Structure formats: structure tokens, C-alpha cells
Amino acid sequence: MGQELGFLKIKANVAGDVTSQSIMKKKRVKRSLIMTNPNAKEQYKILLKASLTLTSFLFIGLVFIGIFKWGEMFPFIASLFIPNKISILSAVLIGLISSLFITPIVLITFIKTRTELPKTEGSDMIKKIMIRPSGIAVSAIGGGVFEEFFFRGVLIGLFIGYSIIVDWLVILVSTFLFWVIHVPQYKGATGILTGVFVNGLIFALLFYFTGSLIPPMLAHGIYNTSIGIILAKKYKK
């Protein structure tokens, strides 16, 4: 009986070693394929570059909050997500409904006008990113969370409340800056740049009238995801 148990133990250990070696081998092969495939390696570099660029909005926003709200950083950040006169559920629904309104209109407009991404370095990067699910995720999270946090939560949230005129001036300046950072990507594509400005204004108004980043974050994230899926189908061919 003891010999049988010993034999079974040895057999189990051998099987475990074989399984571990098999897993390690698969990982090495996967890494090797990534390193030896120039296209895959380039795509990962582009994805990393895009991630770092979008993440920078979060850090810059935190610096702004630290400067203007020193000692009140955490309460201020929390206040950006709490709606003024509506419930959180209502804010979520507003974000979802807004995305269902914005996305189809933009897609139908682009299809009807046969709008194409311009031949710029930024657009080429978008094409390469969007053919991967991870790229679509980066676009959705980066645009929906980090851009909204900075352009709406920080640039608008920090400087509104003085007067109606100042509020609208802040909204327009924030929207303009949001538009400016997209110009290098879509340079020469008037229709796309117009859509970027209009979307930016809608996201700004969603934040302004609800007092919460939840609606614009949801609307922006879903919009980017939808556009990303369409671009993936188009440029993956």
C-alpha cells in the first residue's frame, strides 16, 4: 500500500512538472512571436504610447486640483461624481441615453458622407490601435475617464460658479481645448473635427447641468467603444 501511494505521488509530481513546463513553453512561444513579429511589436508600442498620453490627463488634472484646491482635493474630486439635484441612477440613465443619441447620429453622418480618416500620423496610430480589443478598451477608458476628468471635471469644475457669463466662457474654452488636442489626429477632416467640437460641447453640458462626471464619462466611453468597433471592422480587413 505504501509503495502504491509513493508511486502515485511520484506520478502526480511528474504530471505537475510536465504541465508547468508546457505552460512555460507556451508563454515563451507567445513572447517570442510578439518579439519576432514587427507588426505586433509596433502595435504594442503604439498602444503603450496612447495609454501614457491619455493617462497624462489624469496626472495633469490632479496637479491643477492640488494647486487650486489644496487641502480640499479629495472632497472636490468626490464632488465631481455626485449629481446636484438628481440621483446617481438618473445620472447613469442620462449618460446612457445621451450615448444612444450621439453615437447613431455620428455614425450615420459619417457613412452618408463617406467620411474617411485623414492620412496623418495620429490617424494612422488610431487605425493600428483599434484593430485590437485592447486598443478599443484604451480608447474607451482613456477618453471616457481621463479626458472627461480633465476637460470637464477639472477645467470646468474648478472655474465655474462665479456667474453665468463666466460659466459659459469656461465651457467654451474647455471645449475648444478638447477640440485642439484632436486637431493633429484629424487635420484636414473638417467633418470629423466639427463632430469632435460638438461632442465636446455636449459632454461639457452634461457635466454642467447634472453636476456629475458620470453622464459625460458614460456617453464618451460608449461613443468611443462604438466608433472603435466600427473602425476595427473597417481597418482589420
MOWO-V130794 format. One record per residue. N is the residue number from 1. RES is the residue in one letter. SS is DSSP state (A for helix, B for strand, O for the rest). PHI is phi in radians with two decimals (NA if undefined). NEAR is the number of other C-alpha atoms within 10 Angstrom. Layout:
n;res;ss;phi;near
N;RES;SS;PHI;NEAR
N;RES;SS;PHI;NEAR
This chain:
n;res;ss;phi;near
1;M;O;NA;6
2;G;A;-1.09;7
3;Q;A;-1.14;8
4;E;A;-1.13;9
5;L;A;-1.12;10
6;G;A;-1.10;11
7;F;A;-1.12;12
8;L;A;-1.14;12
9;K;A;-1.15;12
10;I;A;-1.10;12
11;K;A;-1.09;12
12;A;A;-1.16;12
13;N;A;-1.11;12
14;V;A;-1.11;12
15;A;A;-1.10;12
16;G;A;-1.13;12
17;D;A;-1.10;12
18;V;A;-1.11;12
19;T;A;-1.10;12
20;S;A;-1.09;12
21;Q;A;-1.12;12
22;S;A;-1.13;12
23;I;A;-1.13;12
24;M;A;-1.10;12
25;K;A;-1.13;12
26;K;A;-1.09;12
27;K;A;-1.13;12
28;R;A;-1.13;12
29;V;A;-1.13;12
30;K;A;-1.11;12
31;R;A;-1.12;12
32;S;A;-1.12;11
33;L;A;-1.12;13
34;I;A;-1.15;16
35;M;A;-1.29;13
36;T;A;-1.58;11
37;N;O;-1.65;11
38;P;A;-1.02;11
39;N;A;-1.13;12
40;A;A;-1.12;14
41;K;A;-1.11;14
42;E;A;-1.14;14
43;Q;A;-1.13;19
44;Y;A;-1.17;18
45;K;A;-1.14;13
46;I;A;-1.12;17
47;L;A;-1.10;23
48;L;A;-1.14;15
49;K;A;-1.08;13
50;A;A;-1.11;19
51;S;A;-1.09;16
52;L;A;-1.16;12
53;T;A;-1.09;13
54;L;A;-1.20;19
55;T;A;-1.14;18
56;S;A;-1.05;16
57;F;A;-1.10;21
58;L;A;-1.13;18
59;F;A;-1.20;13
60;I;A;-1.11;13
61;G;A;-1.07;19
62;L;A;-1.12;17
63;V;A;-1.11;15
64;F;A;-1.04;16
65;I;A;-1.10;23
66;G;A;-1.07;14
67;I;A;-1.27;11
68;F;A;-1.59;12
69;K;O;-2.25;16
70;W;O;-1.04;12
71;G;O;1.59;11
72;E;O;-2.26;11
73;M;A;-1.03;17
74;F;A;-1.16;12
75;P;A;-1.07;10
76;F;A;-1.14;17
77;I;A;-1.05;17
78;A;A;-1.10;10
79;S;A;-1.17;16
80;L;O;-1.19;21
81;F;O;-1.87;19
82;I;O;-1.64;17
83;P;O;-1.08;21
84;N;O;-1.24;15
85;K;O;-2.16;11
86;I;O;-2.21;12
87;S;O;-1.41;12
88;I;A;-1.10;17
89;L;A;-1.06;11
90;S;A;-1.11;15
91;A;A;-1.11;26
92;V;A;-1.11;19
93;L;A;-1.10;16
94;I;A;-1.09;19
95;G;A;-1.12;25
96;L;A;-1.15;21
97;I;A;-1.12;14
98;S;A;-1.08;21
99;S;A;-1.14;23
100;L;A;-1.24;14
101;F;A;-1.50;13
102;I;A;-1.25;18
103;T;A;-1.03;20
104;P;A;-1.05;14
105;I;A;-1.09;12
106;V;A;-1.13;18
107;L;A;-1.11;16
108;I;A;-1.10;11
109;T;A;-1.08;15
110;F;A;-1.14;15
111;I;A;-1.20;11
112;K;A;-1.14;9
113;T;A;-1.59;10
114;R;O;0.94;8
115;T;O;-1.23;14
116;E;O;-2.08;13
117;L;O;-1.16;17
118;P;O;-1.20;16
119;K;O;-1.53;13
120;T;O;-2.20;14
121;E;A;-1.08;12
122;G;A;-1.14;16
123;S;A;-1.19;17
124;D;A;-1.07;13
125;M;A;-1.14;16
126;I;A;-1.08;22
127;K;A;-1.03;18
128;K;A;-1.23;21
129;I;A;-1.27;26
130;M;A;-1.27;27
131;I;O;-1.38;21
132;R;O;-2.03;18
133;P;A;-1.01;14
134;S;A;-1.13;13
135;G;A;-1.18;25
136;I;A;-1.12;24
137;A;A;-1.12;17
138;V;A;-1.08;23
139;S;A;-1.12;27
140;A;A;-1.18;24
141;I;A;-1.30;23
142;G;A;-1.10;26
143;G;A;-1.28;22
144;G;A;-1.20;24
145;V;A;-1.83;22
146;F;A;-1.23;22
147;E;A;-1.14;22
148;E;A;-1.14;28
149;F;A;-1.04;26
150;F;A;-1.38;23
151;F;A;-1.27;23
152;R;A;-1.73;30
153;G;A;-1.11;27
154;V;A;-1.49;24
155;L;O;-1.14;21
156;I;O;-1.61;24
157;G;O;-1.02;25
158;L;O;-1.35;16
159;F;O;-2.11;15
160;I;O;-1.67;17
161;G;O;1.85;11
162;Y;O;-1.52;8
163;S;O;-2.89;9
164;I;A;-1.08;10
165;I;A;-1.11;11
166;V;A;-1.11;13
167;D;A;-1.01;17
168;W;A;-1.20;15
169;L;A;-1.12;15
170;V;A;-1.09;20
171;I;A;-1.06;25
172;L;A;-1.19;17
173;V;A;-1.13;16
174;S;A;-1.07;21
175;T;A;-1.12;25
176;F;A;-1.10;16
177;L;A;-1.13;14
178;F;A;-1.06;21
179;W;A;-1.16;20
180;V;A;-1.05;14
181;I;A;-1.21;10
182;H;A;-1.66;15
183;V;A;-1.04;16
184;P;A;-1.02;13
185;Q;A;-1.25;21
186;Y;A;-2.03;21
187;K;O;-0.98;17
188;G;O;1.64;14
189;A;O;-1.70;15
190;T;A;-1.04;13
191;G;A;-1.08;15
192;I;A;-1.17;22
193;L;A;-1.14;18
194;T;A;-1.12;12
195;G;A;-1.09;16
196;V;A;-1.09;21
197;F;A;-1.13;19
198;V;A;-1.09;15
199;N;A;-1.07;22
200;G;A;-1.05;25
201;L;A;-1.18;21
202;I;A;-1.10;18
203;F;A;-1.08;25
204;A;A;-1.11;24
205;L;A;-1.20;18
206;L;A;-1.05;23
207;F;A;-1.21;27
208;Y;A;-1.10;22
209;F;A;-1.45;11
210;T;A;-1.73;23
211;G;O;1.34;21
212;S;O;-2.33;25
213;L;A;-1.39;28
214;I;A;-1.04;28
215;P;A;-1.06;30
216;P;A;-1.15;33
217;M;A;-1.13;29
218;L;A;-1.14;26
219;A;A;-1.08;29
220;H;A;-1.17;30
221;G;A;-1.11;25
222;I;A;-1.18;24
223;Y;A;-1.06;26
224;N;A;-1.09;23
225;T;A;-1.12;24
226;S;A;-1.10;18
227;I;A;-1.08;18
228;G;A;-1.08;24
229;I;A;-1.13;15
230;I;A;-1.10;14
231;L;A;-1.14;19
232;A;A;-1.08;21
233;K;A;-1.14;11
234;K;A;-1.32;12
235;Y;A;-1.71;11
236;K;O;-1.44;11
237;K;O;-1.24;6
